[in-house]
Amino acid sequence: MRKRWGWMVAAGLAFLANLPSLQADTYSFSLIPPSGNVAGPAGSTVGWGYSLDNESVSDWLVTSDLQAGTFLEGAPNSLFDFPDLGPGQSVTVPFDPVASTGLYELTWDGSAVVGFTNAGTFQLDAEWWNGDPLNGGTYIADAPATDVDYSAVVTATSAVPEPSSLALCLVVLGGLVVSLRERNQIR
């Protein structure tokens, strides 16, 4: 009887040794800013960056889809570049409205009311591959979808002029004063 159990245990271990890893590969997806909360006045563009980490030691992470909630009072635009990450690789892409990089951007309508909030969830879908998908790798399985919450709030416009605007106003005002003095001296 002991021989039979010993043989069954050995056969079971040999079978398990030939299976792919039983531990699921993982990845992490997060927003920049980490809170997921952005804000700006009506007419402005706000947005989110992202960080993505492939925590697998053997498989490639291939991003396949990004979905967002419904946006109101503004025009949304996906900036996500769908990176493919090798084992242990990471990528961080901050939001930059000039370079059009990041995860997503939202341009508020000029008539958006102060305090209006869009809130929802970004959902990232990905796949696991046994190698570089652009160089002979093959699909293994879908990776679990990852959800991160976000919010975007319309804020009041600043009543205080920016320093560069204030400096320009002072230069123009100074020019007017000089012009008026010269005009009064001519008379």
C-alpha positions as CSV (number, residue, x, y, z in Angstrom):
1,M,0.0,0.0,0.0
2,R,2.8,2.4,0.9
3,K,4.5,1.7,-2.5
4,R,1.2,2.7,-4.3
5,W,0.9,6.0,-2.4
6,G,4.6,6.8,-2.9
7,W,4.2,6.1,-6.6
8,M,1.1,8.3,-6.8
9,V,2.8,11.2,-5.0
10,A,5.8,11.0,-7.3
11,A,3.6,10.9,-10.4
12,G,1.6,13.9,-9.1
13,L,4.7,15.9,-8.5
14,A,6.1,15.1,-11.9
15,F,2.8,16.2,-13.4
16,L,2.8,19.5,-11.5
17,A,6.5,20.1,-12.5
18,N,5.4,20.1,-16.2
19,L,2.5,22.5,-15.8
20,P,3.0,26.3,-16.4
21,S,3.4,28.3,-13.2
22,L,0.4,27.9,-11.0
23,Q,1.0,31.4,-9.5
24,A,-0.8,34.0,-11.6
25,D,1.3,36.8,-13.0
26,T,0.4,40.2,-11.8
27,Y,0.7,43.8,-12.8
28,S,-0.1,47.1,-11.3
29,F,-1.8,50.2,-12.9
30,S,-2.1,53.5,-11.1
31,L,-3.0,57.1,-12.0
32,I,-0.9,60.3,-11.7
33,P,-2.0,62.0,-9.5
34,P,-2.3,59.0,-7.2
35,S,-5.6,60.2,-5.8
36,G,-7.1,60.2,-9.3
37,N,-8.5,63.7,-8.6
38,V,-7.9,66.6,-11.0
39,A,-9.4,70.1,-11.1
40,G,-9.4,73.2,-13.3
41,P,-11.6,76.1,-14.3
42,A,-14.2,76.0,-17.1
43,G,-12.5,76.1,-20.5
44,S,-9.3,74.5,-19.2
45,T,-7.8,71.1,-20.0
46,V,-7.1,68.7,-17.1
47,G,-5.8,65.2,-17.3
48,W,-4.3,62.1,-15.8
49,G,-0.9,60.4,-16.3
50,Y,-0.3,56.7,-15.5
51,S,2.2,54.2,-14.1
52,L,2.2,50.6,-15.2
53,D,4.4,47.8,-13.8
54,N,4.7,44.2,-15.1
55,E,5.5,42.2,-12.0
56,S,5.9,38.9,-13.9
57,V,9.4,37.4,-14.0
58,S,8.7,35.5,-17.2
59,D,5.8,36.8,-19.3
60,W,5.1,40.0,-21.3
61,L,2.2,42.3,-20.4
62,V,0.4,43.5,-23.5
63,T,-2.2,46.2,-22.9
64,S,-5.3,45.7,-25.1
65,D,-8.1,48.1,-24.1
66,L,-8.8,51.2,-22.0
67,Q,-12.3,52.3,-21.1
68,A,-13.5,55.3,-19.1
69,G,-16.7,56.4,-17.6
70,T,-19.0,58.9,-19.2
71,F,-17.8,62.5,-19.3
72,L,-20.2,65.4,-19.2
73,E,-19.6,69.2,-19.6
74,G,-16.4,68.6,-21.4
75,A,-14.6,66.9,-24.3
76,P,-12.6,63.8,-23.3
77,N,-9.6,62.4,-25.2
78,S,-7.7,59.2,-24.7
79,L,-3.9,59.8,-24.8
80,F,-3.0,56.2,-23.8
81,D,-0.2,54.7,-25.9
82,F,-0.9,51.0,-25.1
83,P,2.6,49.9,-24.0
84,D,3.9,46.3,-24.1
85,L,6.1,45.5,-21.1
86,G,8.6,42.8,-20.8
87,P,9.1,40.9,-17.6
88,G,9.9,43.2,-14.7
89,Q,9.5,46.4,-16.8
90,S,7.7,49.5,-15.8
91,V,6.6,52.7,-17.5
92,T,5.4,56.1,-16.1
93,V,3.9,58.7,-18.3
94,P,2.8,62.0,-16.7
95,F,0.0,64.0,-18.2
96,D,1.3,66.8,-20.5
97,P,-1.3,68.7,-22.5
98,V,1.3,70.3,-24.8
99,A,3.0,67.0,-25.8
100,S,-0.4,65.1,-25.7
101,T,1.0,62.4,-23.4
102,G,-0.5,60.7,-20.4
103,L,-3.6,58.5,-20.0
104,Y,-6.6,60.8,-20.6
105,E,-7.4,64.5,-20.9
106,L,-10.7,66.4,-20.4
107,T,-11.3,69.9,-21.8
108,W,-14.0,71.5,-19.8
109,D,-16.8,73.4,-21.7
110,G,-16.5,77.1,-21.2
111,S,-19.9,77.1,-19.7
112,A,-19.2,74.3,-17.1
113,V,-20.5,75.3,-13.7
114,V,-18.1,75.7,-10.8
115,G,-18.2,72.6,-8.6
116,F,-19.5,70.2,-11.4
117,T,-17.8,66.8,-11.1
118,N,-17.2,64.0,-13.4
119,A,-16.4,60.8,-11.5
120,G,-15.9,57.3,-12.8
121,T,-13.5,54.4,-13.4
122,F,-10.7,53.8,-15.9
123,Q,-10.6,50.1,-16.7
124,L,-7.4,48.7,-18.3
125,D,-7.5,45.3,-20.0
126,A,-4.3,43.4,-20.8
127,E,-3.0,40.0,-22.0
128,W,-0.1,37.8,-21.0
129,W,2.3,36.7,-23.8
130,N,5.3,34.3,-23.6
131,G,7.5,36.7,-25.4
132,D,7.6,40.0,-27.3
133,P,4.4,40.2,-29.3
134,L,6.2,42.0,-32.1
135,N,9.0,39.4,-32.3
136,G,7.5,35.9,-32.2
137,G,5.8,35.9,-28.8
138,T,2.5,34.1,-28.5
139,Y,-0.7,34.8,-26.5
140,I,-1.0,32.9,-23.2
141,A,-4.1,34.3,-21.5
142,D,-6.1,37.4,-20.6
143,A,-4.8,39.3,-17.6
144,P,-7.4,40.4,-15.0
145,A,-8.8,43.8,-15.7
146,T,-7.7,46.6,-13.4
147,D,-9.9,49.5,-12.3
148,V,-8.9,52.8,-10.9
149,D,-11.2,55.6,-9.8
150,Y,-11.0,59.2,-11.0
151,S,-12.7,62.5,-10.6
152,A,-12.5,65.9,-12.3
153,V,-13.9,69.0,-10.8
154,V,-14.6,72.5,-12.3
155,T,-13.0,75.1,-10.1
156,A,-13.4,78.9,-10.0
157,T,-11.1,81.0,-12.1
158,S,-8.3,82.8,-10.3
159,A,-9.1,86.4,-9.5
160,V,-5.4,87.2,-8.9
161,P,-3.6,87.8,-12.2
162,E,-0.6,85.6,-13.0
163,P,2.8,87.3,-12.4
164,S,3.5,87.5,-16.1
165,S,0.1,89.2,-16.8
166,L,0.6,91.6,-14.0
167,A,4.1,92.5,-15.3
168,L,2.7,93.1,-18.8
169,C,0.0,95.4,-17.4
170,L,2.6,97.4,-15.4
171,V,4.7,97.8,-18.5
172,V,1.7,99.0,-20.6
173,L,0.6,101.4,-17.8
174,G,4.2,102.7,-17.5
175,G,4.3,103.3,-21.2
176,L,1.0,105.3,-21.0
177,V,2.4,107.4,-18.1
178,V,5.5,108.3,-20.1
179,S,3.5,109.0,-23.2
180,L,1.2,111.3,-21.3
181,R,4.1,113.2,-19.7
182,E,5.8,113.7,-23.1
183,R,2.6,114.9,-24.6
184,N,2.0,117.4,-21.7
185,Q,5.6,118.7,-22.1
186,I,5.1,119.4,-25.8
187,R,2.2,121.8,-25.1
